[in-house]
């Protein structure tokens, strides 16, 4: 039996590490805004019934006018005001859901190189286990460094993964976790950490090295190279 899925896309970051006057989520790769590249893929997934976009307060009209309507993103049903932290933006999206789905998919708006197969794999895994995240295993040597820049420990790579998005969770688990985080002032960098703190198991689906997050100017260079190498399904 198929599961109903709502996608929440946090895109409220200020992009301070990117520099420049344009927020990073609206910068272009191949002439198309990063945010559009992400949303287009999610729209093509049959099980995703709607997409809720979370952006800075003063960008809502801009997103309807320049992102959603011109590119025919019909599954974007709401654009909500995000917060200072990523978890605040996701929570805003969750609170906007009006008809409880089975699953909620969370995907960073500045990861433009997801593909449909990877999204479907995450949804399928979460439908069976309750929670799934996309990730890739670490191949480089990892060291812990103190505030003075001195190495204090070399970590074993075994069992270490770099976590990406999409991340998919049972709706009731994620709502419960965000509510408790709000009450108890938890601060995390991804939604899986909230689920972990609740004691629920989170499964890992192997992702792709192309599924990069555009954060710094160099990432745009890598992004253009990925477009030339593998293209995009737009």
Order of alpha helices (4+ residues) and beta strands (2+ residues): beta-beta-beta-alpha-beta-beta-alpha-beta-alpha-beta-beta-beta-beta-alpha-alpha-beta-alpha
